[in-house]
Amino acid sequence: MGGERSRADAGAAGMPRAAIISNPSKDGIRRLREAVAHAERRQGFAPSLWIDTSADDPGVGQAREAVEAGVSLVVAAGGDGTVRAVASGLRGTGVPLGIVPAGTGNLFARNLQLPVGDLADAVVVAFSGVDRAVDVVVAEVERADGSEEAFASLVVAGVGIDAAMIQKTNPTLKRRFGWLAYVDGGFRALPASAPFHLNYRLDGAHPRRARASSVLIANLGSLPGNIELIPDAEYDDGKLDVALLQPRSVFGWFFVWWKVGWENVVMRRSRLGRRIVERSGGRTEIVYLRGREITVEMPDGPEEFEVDGDGFGEIVRARFRVEPAALIVRAAE
């Protein structure tokens, strides 16, 4: 890891100090350094500790290194994957996380209403914004070979077609067109996808069985493209929200998109619209659940798994649990 400790250690005694975690190969590093230097002067910070991400570690170890160095603030400059990794290393420490969005979707930043597309403004918020406690979802997964792994999620984790879509998304299209590239991945994933059986248990209740194309465990509900996946999801309510996507046919996907693109976005914004949606009931293409913990098992074999827009291979079992107020983030006032 590349850390510039000499500049940070040269700061005046008692001055707060930040650590900036970023990918040095990304565009805009020079502008980032200039914006950080300006914020340091304005907010009375000592020169920051700069730590590079790597292919082997996109931010977890770097965040822990920053905490051990005694910094007052850690700033993650990158996309949802970088933010997720840094947050994983920071959760439970009480050290605030500032975010400079520089990725494809920047979903967590958007839901926090942080400046997206304005690097200088994002740096200002990171250094001078208000601290807000948010939840972290932890996924403990088991693979077909019996190995286990844990992941932190700030946005949404999923098993099934959403993960397959991410695996099939073209990296070149992703760099050029951002989140729209996932649409191409979706069209390529749909023909090869098939619903799968899963057993799930919510908050220790009696196990239940379902047949779904995807199971999504969300910490928040808004996605790009004016999509409200789970309209009642909040990142600071101490709960995780689950969506079972179970269309029975290709035509059933129409009702899925109708719900997330029309009912959740438009109809639910008025009292009359909410009444119409609630009284129309009966459709089961999307089933919503809410709790503090859910365990899912795929008895027929492994399924693709993703966390916050990054694919992590196939799994046969997962336990998702929420850690309420486990992370402090800097947000606009």
C-alpha positions in Angstrom: 0.0 0.0 0.0 1.3 3.4 -0.9 0.9 5.8 2.0 2.4 9.3 2.2 3.0 9.4 6.0 5.7 12.1 6.0 3.4 14.9 4.9 0.7 13.8 7.4 3.1 13.5 10.3 4.4 17.0 9.5 1.0 18.6 10.5 0.8 20.8 13.6 0.1 18.9 16.8 -3.5 18.7 17.7 -4.8 19.4 14.1 -7.3 16.9 12.7 -6.0 14.8 9.9 -7.7 12.9 7.1 -6.8 9.9 5.1 -7.6 9.8 1.4 -8.1 6.3 -0.1 -8.2 6.2 -3.9 -7.1 4.4 -7.0 -4.0 6.3 -8.3 -4.6 5.1 -11.9 -8.0 6.8 -12.1 -8.5 10.1 -14.0 -8.9 13.2 -11.8 -6.3 12.4 -9.2 -4.6 15.7 -9.7 -7.9 17.6 -9.3 -8.6 15.5 -6.2 -5.3 16.5 -4.6 -5.9 20.1 -5.3 -9.5 20.0 -3.9 -8.3 18.2 -0.8 -5.4 20.7 -0.2 -8.0 23.5 -0.4 -10.3 21.8 2.0 -7.5 21.1 4.4 -6.6 24.8 4.5 -10.2 25.9 4.9 -11.1 23.4 7.6 -7.9 23.6 9.6 -6.7 20.0 8.8 -3.1 18.9 8.7 -1.9 17.5 5.3 -3.7 14.3 4.6 -2.4 10.7 4.6 -2.8 9.3 1.0 -3.3 5.6 0.6 -3.6 3.8 -2.7 -6.1 1.0 -3.4 -4.8 -2.1 -5.2 -6.2 -5.0 -7.2 -5.8 -7.3 -4.2 -7.4 -4.9 -1.7 -9.8 -2.2 -3.0 -10.1 -0.5 0.4 -10.6 -2.7 3.5 -7.0 -2.9 4.6 -6.3 0.7 3.7 -9.2 1.8 5.9 -7.8 -0.2 8.8 -4.4 1.3 8.2 -5.9 4.8 8.3 -7.7 4.1 11.6 -4.4 2.7 13.1 -2.7 5.9 12.0 -5.1 7.9 14.2 -6.9 10.0 11.5 -10.0 12.0 12.2 -11.6 11.3 8.8 -11.3 8.8 6.0 -12.3 9.8 2.5 -13.1 7.2 -0.1 -12.7 8.5 -3.7 -14.2 6.0 -6.1 -17.4 4.0 -6.9 -19.7 1.9 -4.9 -17.1 -0.9 -4.8 -14.4 1.3 -3.2 -16.9 2.9 -0.8 -18.1 -0.5 0.2 -14.6 -1.8 0.8 -13.6 1.2 2.8 -16.8 1.1 4.8 -16.1 -2.5 5.6 -12.8 -1.5 7.2 -14.4 1.4 9.1 -17.6 -0.1 10.4 -17.8 0.0 14.2 -14.7 2.3 14.6 -16.6 5.6 14.9 -14.2 7.3 12.4 -16.3 9.2 9.8 -16.4 8.2 6.1 -16.4 11.0 3.5 -17.3 10.0 0.0 -16.1 11.5 -3.3 -18.2 9.7 -5.9 -16.2 8.6 -8.9 -17.8 5.4 -10.1 -20.5 4.0 -12.4 -23.6 4.1 -10.3 -22.6 5.9 -7.1 -25.8 4.6 -5.6 -24.9 5.1 -2.0 -23.8 8.6 -2.6 -26.9 9.4 -4.6 -29.2 8.1 -1.8 -27.3 10.3 0.6 -27.8 13.2 -1.8 -24.1 13.8 -2.0 -22.7 15.8 -5.0 -22.2 13.4 -7.9 -20.3 14.8 -10.8 -18.8 17.7 -8.9 -15.5 16.6 -7.3 -14.8 19.9 -5.6 -18.2 20.0 -3.9 -18.0 16.4 -2.8 -14.6 17.1 -1.1 -16.1 20.1 0.7 -18.9 17.9 2.1 -16.4 15.2 3.0 -14.4 17.6 5.1 -17.2 19.9 6.5 -20.5 18.0 6.3 -22.5 16.6 9.1 -22.0 13.2 10.6 -24.8 10.7 10.1 -25.0 7.1 11.4 -26.1 4.6 8.8 -26.7 0.8 8.8 -24.4 -1.8 7.3 -25.7 -5.1 6.0 -23.3 -8.0 6.5 -23.5 -11.1 4.2 -21.9 -14.3 5.4 -21.9 -16.7 2.5 -21.0 -20.3 1.9 -19.8 -21.7 -1.4 -20.2 -25.2 -2.9 -16.8 -26.3 -1.6 -17.7 -25.4 1.9 -15.6 -22.3 2.1 -17.0 -19.2 3.8 -16.6 -15.5 3.3 -18.1 -12.3 4.7 -19.0 -9.1 2.9 -20.3 -5.7 4.0 -23.1 -4.0 1.9 -24.3 -0.4 1.9 -26.6 -0.6 -1.2 -28.0 -4.0 -2.2 -26.8 -7.6 -2.3 -28.4 -10.2 -4.5 -28.6 -13.8 -5.5 -29.8 -14.9 -8.9 -30.4 -13.0 -12.1 -29.2 -9.6 -10.8 -25.8 -11.1 -10.1 -25.8 -12.9 -13.4 -26.6 -9.6 -15.1 -23.6 -8.0 -13.4 -21.3 -10.9 -14.4 -22.4 -10.4 -18.1 -22.0 -6.6 -18.1 -19.4 -5.5 -20.6 -16.6 -3.6 -18.8 -16.0 -1.3 -21.8 -19.7 -0.4 -22.0 -19.7 0.2 -18.3 -16.8 2.7 -18.6 -18.4 4.5 -21.5 -22.1 4.5 -20.6 -22.1 4.0 -16.8 -25.0 2.2 -15.2 -26.8 1.9 -18.6 -24.4 -0.9 -19.4 -26.2 -3.1 -16.9 -29.2 -3.0 -19.3 -27.1 -4.8 -21.9 -26.0 -7.2 -19.3 -29.6 -7.8 -18.3 -30.6 -8.6 -21.9 -27.8 -11.1 -22.2 -28.5 -12.7 -18.8 -32.2 -13.2 -19.2 -32.2 -15.9 -21.9 -29.9 -18.1 -19.9 -31.5 -17.5 -16.5 -34.1 -19.7 -14.9 -36.0 -19.4 -11.6 -34.5 -21.4 -8.7 -35.8 -22.8 -5.5 -34.7 -21.2 -2.2 -35.4 -21.8 1.4 -35.5 -18.7 3.6 -35.9 -17.9 7.2 -36.6 -14.3 8.4 -35.7 -13.3 12.0 -35.7 -16.9 13.2 -39.3 -17.6 12.1 -40.5 -20.8 10.5 -38.5 -21.7 7.3 -40.3 -20.9 4.1 -39.8 -22.0 0.5 -40.0 -20.0 -2.7 -39.2 -20.1 -6.4 -37.6 -16.9 -7.6 -35.5 -15.4 -10.3 -33.7 -13.2 -7.7 -33.6 -12.4 -4.1 -32.4 -8.9 -3.2 -31.3 -7.8 0.3 -31.3 -4.0 0.4 -30.0 -1.3 2.7 -31.7 1.4 0.6 -34.3 1.5 -2.2 -33.5 3.9 -5.0 -31.6 2.9 -8.1 -30.6 4.9 -11.2 -33.1 5.4 -14.0 -35.9 6.6 -11.7 -36.3 3.1 -10.3 -37.6 2.6 -6.8 -36.7 -1.0 -6.0 -38.0 -0.9 -2.4 -39.7 2.4 -1.7 -39.8 2.0 2.1 -36.2 1.0 2.5 -34.1 3.4 4.6 -30.4 3.2 5.3 -30.7 4.2 9.0 -33.8 2.3 10.2 -32.0 -0.7 11.7 -33.8 -3.0 9.3 -32.9 -4.8 6.1 -35.4 -5.0 3.2 -35.8 -8.1 1.1 -37.4 -8.3 -2.4 -38.2 -11.7 -3.9 -38.5 -11.3 -7.7 -40.6 -14.2 -8.9 -42.1 -13.6 -12.4 -43.7 -16.7 -13.8 -42.9 -15.9 -17.4 -41.2 -13.4 -19.6 -44.4 -11.4 -19.6 -44.2 -11.4 -15.8 -41.1 -9.2 -16.0 -43.4 -6.5 -17.4 -45.2 -6.4 -14.0 -41.9 -6.3 -12.2 -40.8 -3.2 -14.1 -44.3 -1.7 -13.9 -44.1 -1.9 -10.1 -40.5 -0.5 -9.7 -40.8 2.1 -12.5 -44.4 3.3 -12.1 -46.2 2.2 -9.0 -43.3 2.8 -6.6 -42.1 6.0 -8.3 -45.3 7.7 -9.3 -48.4 6.1 -7.7 -47.0 6.0 -4.1 -46.2 9.7 -4.1 -49.9 10.6 -3.5 -52.4 9.4 -0.9 -54.8 8.4 -3.7 -52.1 6.5 -5.6 -51.1 4.6 -2.5 -54.7 3.5 -1.9 -55.0 2.3 -5.5 -51.8 0.3 -5.2 -52.8 -1.2 -1.9 -56.2 -2.2 -3.0 -55.0 -3.6 -6.3 -53.0 -6.3 -4.5 -53.0 -9.9 -5.6 -49.9 -9.9 -7.8 -46.8 -11.8 -6.5 -44.1 -10.9 -9.1 -42.4 -9.0 -6.2 -42.8 -10.0 -2.6 -41.4 -7.6 0.0 -40.1 -8.7 3.4 -38.4 -6.7 6.2 -36.5 -7.7 9.3 -33.1 -7.8 11.0 -31.7 -11.1 9.6 -32.5 -13.5 6.8 -31.0 -16.8 5.9 -31.3 -18.1 2.3 -30.3 -21.6 1.0 -30.3 -22.8 -2.6 -31.0 -26.5 -2.3 -30.8 -27.2 -6.1 -27.2 -25.9 -6.5 -25.2 -22.7 -6.4 -26.4 -19.4 -7.8 -24.5 -16.2 -8.7 -24.0 -13.6 -5.9 -23.3 -9.9 -6.0 -22.7 -7.1 -3.5 -23.2 -3.4 -4.4 -22.8 -4.0 -8.1 -19.8 -6.3 -8.0 -20.0 -10.0 -8.7 -18.4 -12.5 -6.2 -19.0 -15.9 -7.7 -21.5 -18.6 -6.8 -22.9 -19.5 -3.4 -25.2 -22.1 -1.9 -26.1 -20.4 1.3 -26.1 -16.9 2.9 -26.9 -15.2 6.1 -27.7 -11.5 5.9 -27.9 -9.4 9.0 -28.1 -5.7 9.7 -25.7 -3.8 12.0 -27.7 -0.7 13.0 -25.8 2.6 12.9 -22.5 0.8 12.4 -21.0 3.4 10.1 -20.6 7.2 10.4 -20.7 9.0 7.1 -20.3 12.7 6.1 -23.4 14.1 4.5 -24.6 17.5 3.3 -26.6 19.5 5.8 
